[in-house]
Amino acid sequence: MNAPSEKHYQVLLVGGGTAGITVAARLRRRNKGLTMAIVEPSEKHYYQPLWTLVGAGVFPKEQSERDEAAFIPRETDWIRERVAAFCPVENCVVTASGMVIRYDYLVVALGIQIDWGKITGLEESLGRDGVCSNYAYRYVDYTWECIRNFRGGTALFTMPNTAVKCGGAPQKIMYLAEDHFRESGVRDKSDVVFASAQGALFAVEKYRKTLEEVAARKHIDARFKLNLIEVRGAVKEAVFEHLDTKEQVVVPYDLLHVTPPMSAPDVIKRSTLANEAGWVEVDKFTLRHPRFANVFGIGDCSGLPTSKTGAAIRKQAPVVVDNLLAAVEGKPLTAKYDGYTSCPVVTGYGRLVLAEFDYEGKPRETFPFDQSKERLSMYLLKAYALPRLYWGAMLRGFT
């Protein structure tokens, strides 16, 4: 008999974001008899891909927010706590309050951790004096304030040397800002600089070529192998480390949009579920943990060699559900994830390149035309169709 501070479920999902809710909804549709719970402390759920367009003044940020309670599947317990420890040998997790939750099967869907504090001076500077970021609901409004009030000078946009949510997002807001600078008549007295720790604008050649053409057309100064390490807000200077030479490079700015470094959540890093890099270790095809057969990982927290996007989760979720249910029934795991991911790269107001590719970097395009071309139709898809698909279908377990 369980102690009062303990609970037990057939399936326990840790994390109630895109991955956790999508898997829970699909599991509930497939097997209504499972005892299931979601551990998630947040009262709100956010459609974060919209924040690029919020930061560019297209939508109010409130349009990206819903109540978490509206998406918890029926007959599924919502445990409104934070997980403090994973104990996979004992088949349980421990919450911050000390509650022990035991499980037969565990799905880890904790997302990615934003490490604001790893850049010296960033937390003190963010949200004031021209330092902005689209990577938090509380700050995204300030991005638009900075862009619309920009009167010239250096507009600096950064990309870190870590994995990030949607690898194209740091560029999207830059292209939109450059468009707005033209519309507001300040482009001729502005320098737009993209300082990236990466070695190129995009990893997949087909889409990289288009984005290089976009950057050239917009006269964007793209600088690579530069990793932001310090923000000196008082004097408006950004300090970078050149990843090859290890020299420090100081770039003055008038507007600074920071894409912060990100990593696996600390609770995963310190657990036996983690791989060497701190992410949940999973087989890249079945998404099952190689050492704990009743554990599955999905989404941004997993150690999968693909971009961390909501589109990737949409393809991972059916694989997790199929394989978890097969495991419950003692059957072989036959569902396979091929690394599909998608990054809709906004290249301006009304223009978008829809990049879709797999583990091998091969394009996996949905539409019967060349998606490496900038298109209004794909922009409208991102701005209007995909949010409806997310709220109305994906989080309900339909797609």
WOPELIN-V771286 format. One record per residue. N is the residue number from 1. RES is the residue in three letters. OMEGA is omega in whole degrees, 0 to 359 (* if undefined). Layout:
n = (N;N)
res = (RES;RES)
omega = (OMEGA;OMEGA)
This chain:
n = (1;2;3;4;5;6;7;8;9;10;11;12;13;14;15;16;17;18;19;20;21;22;23;24;25;26;27;28;29;30;31;32;33;34;35;36;37;38;39;40;41;42;43;44;45;46;47;48;49;50;51;52;53;54;55;56;57;58;59;60;61;62;63;64;65;66;67;68;69;70;71;72;73;74;75;76;77;78;79;80;81;82;83;84;85;86;87;88;89;90;91;92;93;94;95;96;97;98;99;100;101;102;103;104;105;106;107;108;109;110;111;112;113;114;115;116;117;118;119;120;121;122;123;124;125;126;127;128;129;130;131;132;133;134;135;136;137;138;139;140;141;142;143;144;145;146;147;148;149;150;151;152;153;154;155;156;157;158;159;160;161;162;163;164;165;166;167;168;169;170;171;172;173;174;175;176;177;178;179;180;181;182;183;184;185;186;187;188;189;190;191;192;193;194;195;196;197;198;199;200;201;202;203;204;205;206;207;208;209;210;211;212;213;214;215;216;217;218;219;220;221;222;223;224;225;226;227;228;229;230;231;232;233;234;235;236;237;238;239;240;241;242;243;244;245;246;247;248;249;250;251;252;253;254;255;256;257;258;259;260;261;262;263;264;265;266;267;268;269;270;271;272;273;274;275;276;277;278;279;280;281;282;283;284;285;286;287;288;289;290;291;292;293;294;295;296;297;298;299;300;301;302;303;304;305;306;307;308;309;310;311;312;313;314;315;316;317;318;319;320;321;322;323;324;325;326;327;328;329;330;331;332;333;334;335;336;337;338;339;340;341;342;343;344;345;346;347;348;349;350;351;352;353;354;355;356;357;358;359;360;361;362;363;364;365;366;367;368;369;370;371;372;373;374;375;376;377;378;379;380;381;382;383;384;385;386;387;388;389;390;391;392;393;394;395;396;397;398;399)
res = (MET;ASN;ALA;PRO;SER;GLU;LYS;HIS;TYR;GLN;VAL;LEU;LEU;VAL;GLY;GLY;GLY;THR;ALA;GLY;ILE;THR;VAL;ALA;ALA;ARG;LEU;ARG;ARG;ARG;ASN;LYS;GLY;LEU;THR;MET;ALA;ILE;VAL;GLU;PRO;SER;GLU;LYS;HIS;TYR;TYR;GLN;PRO;LEU;TRP;THR;LEU;VAL;GLY;ALA;GLY;VAL;PHE;PRO;LYS;GLU;GLN;SER;GLU;ARG;ASP;GLU;ALA;ALA;PHE;ILE;PRO;ARG;GLU;THR;ASP;TRP;ILE;ARG;GLU;ARG;VAL;ALA;ALA;PHE;CYS;PRO;VAL;GLU;ASN;CYS;VAL;VAL;THR;ALA;SER;GLY;MET;VAL;ILE;ARG;TYR;ASP;TYR;LEU;VAL;VAL;ALA;LEU;GLY;ILE;GLN;ILE;ASP;TRP;GLY;LYS;ILE;THR;GLY;LEU;GLU;GLU;SER;LEU;GLY;ARG;ASP;GLY;VAL;CYS;SER;ASN;TYR;ALA;TYR;ARG;TYR;VAL;ASP;TYR;THR;TRP;GLU;CYS;ILE;ARG;ASN;PHE;ARG;GLY;GLY;THR;ALA;LEU;PHE;THR;MET;PRO;ASN;THR;ALA;VAL;LYS;CYS;GLY;GLY;ALA;PRO;GLN;LYS;ILE;MET;TYR;LEU;ALA;GLU;ASP;HIS;PHE;ARG;GLU;SER;GLY;VAL;ARG;ASP;LYS;SER;ASP;VAL;VAL;PHE;ALA;SER;ALA;GLN;GLY;ALA;LEU;PHE;ALA;VAL;GLU;LYS;TYR;ARG;LYS;THR;LEU;GLU;GLU;VAL;ALA;ALA;ARG;LYS;HIS;ILE;ASP;ALA;ARG;PHE;LYS;LEU;ASN;LEU;ILE;GLU;VAL;ARG;GLY;ALA;VAL;LYS;GLU;ALA;VAL;PHE;GLU;HIS;LEU;ASP;THR;LYS;GLU;GLN;VAL;VAL;VAL;PRO;TYR;ASP;LEU;LEU;HIS;VAL;THR;PRO;PRO;MET;SER;ALA;PRO;ASP;VAL;ILE;LYS;ARG;SER;THR;LEU;ALA;ASN;GLU;ALA;GLY;TRP;VAL;GLU;VAL;ASP;LYS;PHE;THR;LEU;ARG;HIS;PRO;ARG;PHE;ALA;ASN;VAL;PHE;GLY;ILE;GLY;ASP;CYS;SER;GLY;LEU;PRO;THR;SER;LYS;THR;GLY;ALA;ALA;ILE;ARG;LYS;GLN;ALA;PRO;VAL;VAL;VAL;ASP;ASN;LEU;LEU;ALA;ALA;VAL;GLU;GLY;LYS;PRO;LEU;THR;ALA;LYS;TYR;ASP;GLY;TYR;THR;SER;CYS;PRO;VAL;VAL;THR;GLY;TYR;GLY;ARG;LEU;VAL;LEU;ALA;GLU;PHE;ASP;TYR;GLU;GLY;LYS;PRO;ARG;GLU;THR;PHE;PRO;PHE;ASP;GLN;SER;LYS;GLU;ARG;LEU;SER;MET;TYR;LEU;LEU;LYS;ALA;TYR;ALA;LEU;PRO;ARG;LEU;TYR;TRP;GLY;ALA;MET;LEU;ARG;GLY;PHE;THR)
omega = (182;173;181;183;181;173;178;179;173;179;177;177;178;184;182;175;183;185;184;182;181;179;180;181;180;178;181;178;182;184;183;184;181;168;192;177;174;176;184;182;188;177;183;177;185;170;191;178;180;187;174;183;173;180;179;175;183;182;169;184;180;180;181;189;173;174;178;183;183;186;173;182;178;180;177;180;175;179;189;181;176;177;181;181;171;178;188;177;179;181;179;169;178;181;181;180;180;178;175;180;182;184;167;179;182;172;181;185;189;179;185;181;177;187;180;187;181;174;182;175;184;183;180;186;189;178;180;173;174;178;187;177;176;189;173;181;185;184;190;176;183;176;180;177;179;183;185;179;182;183;179;184;181;173;188;181;187;175;185;179;178;169;177;172;181;185;179;187;179;178;187;183;177;180;178;179;180;175;182;178;177;182;182;174;182;185;184;176;182;170;177;186;174;180;187;175;179;182;182;181;182;186;184;190;184;182;179;180;179;182;175;177;178;181;179;180;182;180;177;179;182;181;187;180;177;182;182;180;182;172;177;187;184;182;178;175;175;182;180;168;175;190;178;184;183;177;176;179;181;180;174;181;169;173;179;173;185;164;188;173;182;181;174;176;183;182;175;182;184;181;177;176;190;168;185;181;177;180;176;180;179;168;189;177;183;182;175;179;183;182;179;191;179;180;176;176;182;172;190;183;184;182;181;182;177;181;183;184;174;179;176;179;180;178;180;187;179;179;177;182;180;184;177;180;175;179;178;183;178;182;177;178;186;181;183;175;186;178;180;171;181;175;176;184;176;181;178;177;179;180;182;172;182;180;176;184;184;181;184;182;179;178;177;191;184;189;185;175;184;184;176;177;176;184;173;183;181;174;179;176;181;188;189;184;184;176;178;177;181;184;189;185;186;181;176;177;183;182;*)
